[in-house]
Amino acid sequence: MARNSLSYLLYIIYALFNAVLVVCLCTGIHPTTISDSFQKAAAKSADILEGMSTAVQLTDHESLLQSATTSLNSKVRKNHAVSKMT
């Protein structure tokens, strides 16, 4: 089965949900406390990603081409690997 970004995202969400259930059941921590912690972690993650990002002007064709090439190369490699498996 080919995996895509959505599959990985759903797997991560499922794993986090199971971890939360275990923590709630084993430690007695209220689910709201865990939810608040996830919200804080999400906000911090967004800040970190924003800090790592690089602004690209739409008139900078070289940077746009490089971004598109990088994105497409990962798709081509993944599709090539999957086709070899079948």
N, C-alpha and C positions, 0 to 999 in steps of 0.2 A: 504494500500500500504506500502510495506516495504521501509524503508529509509536507504540509505547507505551514506558513506562519500561524494561521488560525488554529491548526491542530496543536502546535506547540503552546500557544497561548491558552487554549482550553485545558491542556494537560497541566500547565503551571497553576491555573485557577483551581483545578480539581485537587492538586497536591496541597495548595495553600488552605483550601477549605477543609481537607482532611486533617491537616496539622492543627487548624483552629479547633476542630471538634475534639481532638485528643487533648489539647491544652485546656479547653473548657471543662471537659469531663474529668480530667486527672487532677487539675489544680484548683478548680473552683473559681477561676478568673471569670468575671462577667463578660459576656460576648461584646458588650458595648465598649469595654476597655480595649479589647482586641481590635474591634472595628476602628476605633479612634487611632490606634497605633498604626493600622494599615493606611489610614488616611494621611497621617503624618509621614509615613514612609513613601507614599506615592508623591506627596508634595516635594519631599526632599529629592526623590529620584528625578522628578521633572526639573528641579533647579539644577541638578548635576548635569543632566542631558542638555539643558539650555546653555550651561556654561561650556560644554564641550562643542557645541554647534558652531558652525561657521556661516556667516551670512553670505549669500551669493546673489549678485545682481543679475536680473533677467537679461541684461545686455552682455554679460560675460559668457560668451558662447563656449569658450574653452572649459570653464568650470562646469557649465551645464553638460557639456559633452562628456567630461570626465565622470560626473555623477551618474549619468545615464549608462555609460560603459561599465562602471563598477556594478551598478544594480543589475544590468543584463548579464554580465559575466557570471554572477552567482546563480542566476536562474538557469543559464545554459549549462553550467557545471552540474547543478542539481538534476536537471532533466536528463543530461547525458548519463549520469550515474544511475538514475532510475531506469533508463532504457536498457542499460547493460544488465540490470538485475532481472529483467523480464524476458 
